[in-house]
Amino acid sequence: MFEIPLIYDIPIKICALLLAIIGHEIMHGYIALKFGDTTARDAGRLSLNPIIHIDLVGSILIPGALFLMNAPFLFGWAKPVPVRIDRVVYNGGYFGAFGVSIAGVTYNFILAILASILIYVLNSGILAGNFILLLTIYFFLQVLIYNVVLAVFNLIPIPPLDGANALAYFGLMFKNDFFARIFDKIPPMAGMLILIIILSTSLSNFIFIPVQYIINLLL
């Protein structure tokens, strides 16, 4: 990959990251709406306007700090979209709740696949060397990377991540409340502490190895 001037590198990475994290949150609200929960729509959170989704810490401070530290990739999150999961369960059962939980991750994987297809098409040799084309390919590469990272990270079965909710509701679909009872005993702050410990030790390989494998597979 050619060297990207900083003036282009920063906005490209920011746009790719926002596309991943904002779309992830919108999809939770959109699928909830399909199961009768209008909370996100009523709060105006199904809008594509990025400003209403930006979280000061997750969308600005954390990605900015990672960039300044020259981290291998950026990471962050948008403001969680409000969902009344009781309404979803009332209308769509635990299947609906499972669908809402997995919606964001599904969006990220689909976007990563589409980005890989576009990279392949654009990198087919036509207009090779064109600077705008190279920037476009680089943008889709960042889209691919951030969406895979976000999807894999959110699949970790630790509250408050999507993986924990999806696993709990999947079990409840089959009248098994084992995971629901376990995850209900783990407060969100305790879950985040566990995640910090994982990410700061060699256990992080359980995240980065599958991320690298999926990225290589798509490319």
C-alpha positions as CSV (number, residue, x, y, z in Angstrom):
1,M,0.0,0.0,0.0
2,F,1.3,3.4,-0.9
3,E,2.1,6.1,1.7
4,I,-1.0,8.2,2.5
5,P,-0.4,11.9,3.2
6,L,-1.5,12.8,6.7
7,I,-4.0,15.4,5.4
8,Y,-5.9,12.5,3.7
9,D,-5.1,9.8,6.2
10,I,-6.9,11.3,9.2
11,P,-10.2,12.2,7.6
12,I,-10.4,8.9,5.7
13,K,-9.9,6.9,8.9
14,I,-12.4,9.1,10.8
15,C,-15.0,8.7,8.1
16,A,-14.5,4.9,7.9
17,L,-14.7,4.6,11.7
18,L,-17.9,6.7,12.0
19,L,-19.5,4.7,9.2
20,A,-18.8,1.5,11.2
21,I,-19.9,2.6,14.6
22,I,-22.9,4.8,13.7
23,G,-24.3,2.2,11.3
24,H,-23.9,-0.4,14.0
25,E,-26.0,1.6,16.5
26,I,-28.7,2.6,13.9
27,M,-29.2,-1.1,13.0
28,H,-30.0,-1.9,16.6
29,G,-32.8,0.7,16.6
30,Y,-33.9,-0.2,13.1
31,I,-34.4,-3.9,13.9
32,A,-36.1,-3.0,17.2
33,L,-38.5,-0.8,15.1
34,K,-39.3,-3.9,13.0
35,F,-40.4,-5.6,16.2
36,G,-42.6,-2.8,17.3
37,D,-40.3,-0.7,19.5
38,T,-40.4,2.9,18.3
39,T,-38.1,4.3,21.0
40,A,-35.1,4.9,18.7
41,R,-37.2,6.4,16.0
42,D,-39.1,8.7,18.5
43,A,-35.7,9.9,19.8
44,G,-34.5,10.7,16.3
45,R,-31.7,8.2,16.5
46,L,-32.5,6.4,13.2
47,S,-31.2,9.5,11.4
48,L,-28.0,9.3,9.3
49,N,-26.9,12.7,10.8
50,P,-23.6,11.7,12.4
51,I,-23.7,14.6,15.0
52,I,-26.5,13.1,17.0
53,H,-24.7,9.8,17.3
54,I,-21.3,11.0,18.3
55,D,-20.1,10.2,21.8
56,L,-17.5,12.5,23.2
57,V,-15.4,9.7,24.7
58,G,-16.1,6.8,22.3
59,S,-16.2,8.8,19.0
60,I,-13.6,11.5,19.7
61,L,-11.3,11.0,22.7
62,I,-10.6,7.3,22.4
63,P,-10.0,7.2,18.6
64,G,-7.9,10.4,18.9
65,A,-5.7,9.0,21.6
66,L,-5.2,5.8,19.6
67,F,-4.2,7.8,16.6
68,L,-1.8,9.9,18.5
69,M,-0.2,6.7,20.0
70,N,0.2,5.4,16.5
71,A,-2.0,2.3,17.3
72,P,-2.4,-0.3,14.5
73,F,-6.1,0.6,14.2
74,L,-8.6,3.0,15.6
75,F,-11.5,1.9,17.8
76,G,-14.5,3.6,19.3
77,W,-18.2,3.6,19.7
78,A,-21.2,5.8,19.1
79,K,-24.0,6.8,21.6
80,P,-26.0,3.6,22.2
81,V,-29.4,3.8,20.5
82,P,-32.2,3.5,23.0
83,V,-34.2,0.2,22.8
84,R,-37.1,-1.0,24.9
85,I,-36.2,-4.7,24.8
86,D,-39.4,-5.6,26.7
87,R,-41.4,-4.2,23.8
88,V,-39.3,-6.2,21.3
89,V,-39.8,-9.4,23.4
90,Y,-43.6,-8.7,23.6
91,N,-43.9,-8.4,19.8
92,G,-41.2,-10.8,18.6
93,G,-40.3,-13.0,21.5
94,Y,-36.7,-13.8,22.3
95,F,-36.1,-14.3,18.6
96,G,-36.7,-10.5,18.2
97,A,-34.5,-9.7,21.1
98,F,-31.7,-11.9,19.6
99,G,-32.2,-10.1,16.2
100,V,-31.8,-6.7,17.8
101,S,-28.7,-7.8,19.7
102,I,-27.0,-9.2,16.6
103,A,-28.1,-6.5,14.2
104,G,-25.1,-4.2,14.7
105,V,-22.5,-7.0,14.2
106,T,-24.4,-8.3,11.2
107,Y,-24.2,-4.8,9.7
108,N,-20.5,-4.6,10.3
109,F,-19.7,-8.0,8.7
110,I,-21.9,-7.1,5.6
111,L,-20.2,-3.8,5.2
112,A,-16.8,-5.4,5.5
113,I,-17.7,-7.9,2.8
114,L,-19.0,-5.2,0.5
115,A,-15.8,-3.2,1.1
116,S,-13.6,-6.2,0.2
117,I,-15.6,-6.6,-3.1
118,L,-15.2,-3.0,-4.0
119,I,-11.4,-3.2,-3.2
120,Y,-11.2,-6.1,-5.6
121,V,-13.1,-4.4,-8.3
122,L,-11.2,-1.1,-8.0
123,N,-7.9,-2.8,-7.7
124,S,-8.4,-4.8,-11.0
125,G,-5.8,-2.6,-12.8
126,I,-8.1,-0.1,-14.4
127,L,-6.8,3.4,-14.0
128,A,-3.9,2.0,-11.9
129,G,-1.9,4.8,-10.4
130,N,-4.7,7.3,-10.3
131,F,-4.4,9.1,-7.0
132,I,-8.2,9.5,-6.4
133,L,-8.6,5.8,-7.1
134,L,-5.9,4.9,-4.7
135,L,-7.5,7.0,-1.9
136,T,-10.8,5.3,-2.6
137,I,-9.2,1.9,-2.3
138,Y,-7.5,3.0,0.9
139,F,-10.9,4.3,2.3
140,F,-12.6,0.9,1.6
141,L,-9.6,-0.9,3.2
142,Q,-10.2,1.2,6.4
143,V,-13.9,0.4,6.2
144,L,-13.1,-3.3,6.0
145,I,-10.6,-3.2,8.9
146,Y,-12.8,-1.1,11.3
147,N,-15.9,-3.1,10.7
148,V,-14.2,-6.4,11.3
149,V,-12.6,-5.1,14.5
150,L,-15.9,-3.8,15.7
151,A,-17.8,-7.0,14.8
152,V,-15.3,-9.3,16.5
153,F,-15.0,-7.1,19.6
154,N,-18.7,-6.9,20.0
155,L,-19.1,-10.7,19.8
156,I,-17.2,-11.2,23.0
157,P,-19.7,-12.7,25.4
158,I,-19.1,-10.2,28.2
159,P,-21.8,-7.6,29.3
160,P,-22.5,-5.0,28.1
161,L,-21.3,-6.2,24.6
162,D,-23.7,-7.5,22.0
163,G,-22.2,-11.0,22.2
164,A,-23.5,-11.4,25.8
165,N,-27.0,-10.2,24.9
166,A,-27.1,-12.4,21.8
167,L,-26.0,-15.5,23.7
168,A,-28.5,-14.9,26.5
169,Y,-31.4,-14.3,24.2
170,F,-30.4,-17.3,22.0
171,G,-30.5,-19.5,25.0
172,L,-33.9,-18.1,26.1
173,M,-35.2,-18.9,22.6
174,F,-34.7,-22.6,23.5
175,K,-36.0,-22.1,27.1
176,N,-32.5,-22.1,28.6
177,D,-31.7,-19.3,30.9
178,F,-28.2,-20.4,31.9
179,F,-26.4,-17.5,30.1
180,A,-29.1,-15.0,30.9
181,R,-28.7,-15.7,34.7
182,I,-24.9,-15.5,34.5
183,F,-24.7,-12.3,32.5
184,D,-27.4,-10.7,34.7
185,K,-25.0,-11.0,37.7
186,I,-22.2,-9.1,35.9
187,P,-22.7,-5.3,36.1
188,P,-21.7,-3.3,33.0
189,M,-18.8,-1.7,34.8
190,A,-17.4,-5.0,35.9
191,G,-17.7,-6.3,32.4
192,M,-15.8,-3.3,31.1
193,L,-13.1,-4.0,33.7
194,I,-12.8,-7.6,32.5
195,L,-12.5,-6.3,28.9
196,I,-9.7,-3.9,29.9
197,I,-7.8,-6.7,31.5
198,I,-8.2,-8.9,28.5
199,L,-7.1,-6.2,26.1
200,S,-4.0,-5.3,28.2
201,T,-2.7,-8.9,28.4
202,S,-1.7,-11.7,26.1
203,L,-5.4,-12.8,26.2
204,S,-6.0,-10.0,23.6
205,N,-4.7,-12.6,21.0
206,F,-8.2,-14.2,21.3
207,I,-9.5,-11.0,19.7
208,F,-6.7,-9.9,17.3
209,I,-6.0,-13.4,15.8
210,P,-9.5,-13.9,14.5
211,V,-9.6,-10.2,13.4
212,Q,-6.4,-10.7,11.3
213,Y,-7.7,-14.0,10.0
214,I,-11.0,-12.5,8.8
215,I,-9.3,-9.5,7.2
216,N,-6.8,-11.7,5.4
217,L,-9.7,-13.9,4.2
218,L,-11.7,-11.0,2.9
219,L,-8.7,-9.6,1.1
